[in-house]
Amino acid sequence: MTAKSNPKNRPDKRDILARAILDGCPVSELAPRFIAAGYSETAAHYEAGRAIKDPLFSAARRVSNRVGKRDWTLAIYRRLHAVEASGDRTVPVVDRIEPEIFFRDFHHRNRPVKLTGLVDHWPAMERWNFDYLAEKIGNAVVELQGQRLSAGDYELAKDRHKRHIPFSDFIQALRQTESSNDFYMTAYNDTVNKRALAPLWQDVGDISLLKSSGGQDGFLWIGPRGTITPFHHDLTNNLLLQISGRKRVKMVAAYDTAHMRNHIHCFSEWASSDEIASQENGAPQIWECEIGPGEAIFLPVGWWHHVEALDHTIGMSFTNFPCDNDFYADYPGETIF
């Protein structure tokens, strides 16, 4: 008995139709889809004819067409941006940028920029090392992300990886670790750590681009070399700042979202930039830069980014820009794409 004559060997017709819609398959190609899946020619044309008359299928096709139109519009921005940048995907670097220039040329235009000279006056730039932090915080209990290597979805399931330990134990673990992605103190742990790390905030000063930039307004990141935040996009504009150590940041523009395999919420199925570059059609361009002590990168809302620590790192991030930064109130939520 052949596959075509054995229904048990055939995919369900709803699966075939769903995949056809997601792939943007023309109506004329529906019957060949069924035939390729093991249906007889007669059954394939029958199922294709039924689908075309089904209101649910028609509605799904309209939604698919709207998404296709949206992707086409974003592709226009990609082409125009490529002309403007002459194909250059180098993140510009600006020292001691004036707020007016920052907002005009980067923030309001949804463009990344590496910034230097913002925090040279901070006491933290000279003081913050592991010895100093251990002395200031002692055995206060802090929260971090732990046992991240036990599951591939550690970033998506952050609540599952919350751990509470004395800060002195955390510092000891850092000192004993050469490289690891298994533990990391991140912005997600901010609620607990804002109180526990309060003695440090006196070392944090102002940033001219923000409404205020004391420690109470920022989020602390501390981890060993090798920590990785996989490709995702934020729901706000962010300023990512390094105080100690270096990070490599790889980005994909918001207008390339259609090529980022956004499978759930704000996360991508792509594990690395090499996987992205391997796409045969429509591979998005990768923007890359490295930030070290005293340097920051502006991460525009909607831009995909992958961050890897090249050293043991201490850093902060900020979202308190003096303008509208609420892009999450109307976000569709935990949508599976």
N, C-alpha and C positions, 0 to 999 in steps of 0.2 A: 504494500500500500504506500503510495507516494505522500509527500507532505501536503500536496494540494488537495488530496481526497481525504485527509485525516484531520478533522477539526481540532483534535487535541494538540496538533503540532503548530497551530496557527495562533498568532497574537490576537487578543480580543480586538474587535473592530473599533471600540472606543479608544483603545490605546493608539491604534493606527491613525485615527482621525485627530486625536490630541497632538500627536507628534507632527502630523501634516500641518496643523494650524501653527504650532510653534516654529516650524521650519519655513513658514510662509509659502507653503506648497500651493501652486495654482490649482483651480478646480479641475482643469483638464488633466492634471497629473494624479488625481485621486485614485482612479481605477488602477493605473500602473502600480501605485503604492500597495493596494490590496493584492494584486497579482504577485508582486515581489515578496509579500508576506505569506504567500502560500494559498491564496484564494484562487478558485477557478476564474476564468475570464468572465463567465456569466455572473458568478457571485460578486466579482469585483465591480462590474458595472452596475449591478443591482444596489450594492452597498453605497457606491459613490452617488447614485441617483437619490437614494434615501437621505443621504447626508445633506445634499444640496437643498432638499425640501425641509430639513429640520430647522426650526427657528433657533434652537440653541447653537447649532453649528453656524448658522448665518450670523448670529450675534457675536460668536467667538471670532469669526473671520473679520467682522467689522472692528473688533477690539485689536486684533492682530494688525490690521491695516493702519489703525491709528498709531499703534506703537511703531510700525514701520515708517510712517510719516514723521514721527517724532525723531527717530534715529536718523532719518535723512536730513532733518533740520540740524541736528547736532553735527552731522558730518560736514555740513556747510561751514559751521564754525571751525571745525578742525582744518578744513582746507584754507579758509581765510587766515586762520592763525598761523598756518605753515608759511603762507606768503609773507605775513607781517614779520615773522621770526626768521625768514629765509631758511627754514628747515632746522634752525639751531634749537636744540633741546637742552641747552646749558642754563641752569638756574642762575639768574643775575645776582651779583653780590654788591651790596651798597653799604658803605660805612657811615655811621652816624646820620641816618636818613632823617629828613625833616618829616614830621607827621603829615603835612599837606601833600608831599610827594608820595609818601607811602600809600595814603588812602586814594589819591588820584590815579597812580600808576599801577598799583598792585591790589589793594583790598577791594576797591570798587570794580576792578576789571577781572577779578577772580584769577589772579596770576601769582605764582609762588615767587619768593625772593629770599635770598640768604642775607641776613643782617648782622653787622658787626658794630661794636662800639656802643651797644645799648646799655650794658650793665658793668662797664669797667669800674664804676664807682661803688659797686656793691661790696660790703665786707665779706660776703659769702665767697667771692672770687678768690680771696686769699686764705680764708679760714677753712672752708669746707673740704675736709679730707676725712678718712675713716677714724683717725685718732680723735679729731675734734668732735665729730658727730657722736662717737661713743662716750666721750666725756660729758657732753651737753645733755644727752638723752638717757644714758645709763640703762637701767632695766625696765624702763617704761614699755608697756605692751603695745606693739604695733601690729598692723594688718598688712599682709602681702598676698601675692598669688603664689601658691606652692604646688608642687607635684604636677607641673604643667606637662611634663613629658609622658605622663600616664595616659594622655588622651590627645588626639589630634585636634579636637575642638576646644582647646583650652581657652582661646580668646572668646569664643562664642558663649561658652558655659563658665563665665568668670565667677559666678557665685559658688559654684562647686569647688573652686580652687582657693577660696579664701582661707587663710591660716592666720592664727594669732600667736605671736611669740615675743619674748623680751627682745628689745632692740639690740642689746648686747649680743644675743645669740645670732641675730641677723648679721651684725657686723663681723662676728667670728666666722660665719659661713662664707661671707664675701671674701675674707682674707684667706680662707682655705680652698677657695674655688678658683681654678685657672680660667675656666670657660664653662658656661652652662646656660641653658634656657629653661631650667627647672624651677627657678624661683625668681621673683621680680616684684618690687614694690612699685605700684602703678597709680595712675590717677583714679582708678576704680576703687582704691582703698582709702580715698581721701577722707571720708566721714570719720573714721577712727583716727587716722594719722594727723588730721588737722589739730586735734587736741594733744595727742601724744608728742608731737614734734614742735609744739608751740615755742620752746626756747630758741628754735632756729630762726624764727621769723624776723627777729631783730636784725639779722644779717642780710635781709632782703630789702632793697630800696625801690625806687620808682623806675618805670619805663615810660618814656615820653609818648609811646603809641597807645597806652592803655589808660583807662579811667583812673585806676590806681593799681599798684603792682606790689603791694606788700605780700608777705607769705600767705596771709589769710585769703588772698585773691587768686593764688596759684595752686597748682597740683604738682606734687613731688613724685619724681621717678628715680629709683635707685636699684641698680642691679649689676650682675657680673658681665664680663665680656661674653658675647654669644647670645644674649637675650634677643628675641625676635618678636616684633609685633607684625603679624601677617597683613597682607593687602586688605584694606578696608577704607571706607571714607567716613569722615566725621559729619555730624549734623550741625556744626558750627564752624566758623573760622577759628583757627588755632595758631598760637605762637609757641613753637617748641624751642626751648632754650637749654643749652648745655652749660653746666658749671664746672664739671670735671669729666674727663674722658671724651671719646669721640663716638659719633653715630653716623651710619650711612643711611641716607633716606632716598628711596626710589619711589617715584610718583608717576601716576597716569592721570591725564586731564579728565575733568568731569565730562567733557563732551565725548569721551571714548568709553563711557559707561556700558554701552551696548556690547562691547567686546571684552568685558571684565568678568563674565560668568558670575553675575551677582545672583547667587542661589538663595540667600536668605538675609533679611535685614540689610545691614551695610557691609556685608562680608563677601569676599570673592573666593571662588573655588581654586583660583590660581595660587600655587604655593610659592612661586618665585618668578622673577622677571624673565628668567630663561624659558620657563613654560609659556609665558605670554608671547615672547619673541618667536616662539616656534610655530605660532598659528600661521596657517597658509594664507588665510584671507582676513584682511582687516586688522592685523596685529597693531595694537595701539603703541604709540611712541612712549619710551621710558625716559623720564627726566630723573637725573640723579645728582646728588650733592652730598658732601660730608660736612658735618658741623662739629666743632671742637669747643674747648672752654671759652666762654664769653661770646659764642656765636649762636645765632638763632635762625630758624627757618619759618617763614609764614606759610602755613598749610591752608589754602583756600577751601572753603566749604565745598563738599562734593568731590574733591580731588582724592583719588585713591593713593594710598601710601603704604610702604613696607619699610619698617625701621629695624636696623640691626646694630647692636652695640659692638663696636670694635675694641673697646676697652671696658674695664669696670667704670660705670658711669653714675653721675649724679646730675640730675636735670630738673627742670620745671616746665610746665606748660600753662598757658593763659588763654582765656577766652573773653576777657572783660574789655573789649574794644568800646570806644565811646560812640557807638552807632549800633543800629539794629543787627543783632547776631542771633535772632531767634528763627532758625530754619527748621526746627523740629516740631513746632506746635501743629503744623499741618502735614507732618511726615506720615506716610501710610502705615508705619509700624512694622511689625515682624513679617513683612510680606515675603512670600516665597515666589521668586521670579522664574 
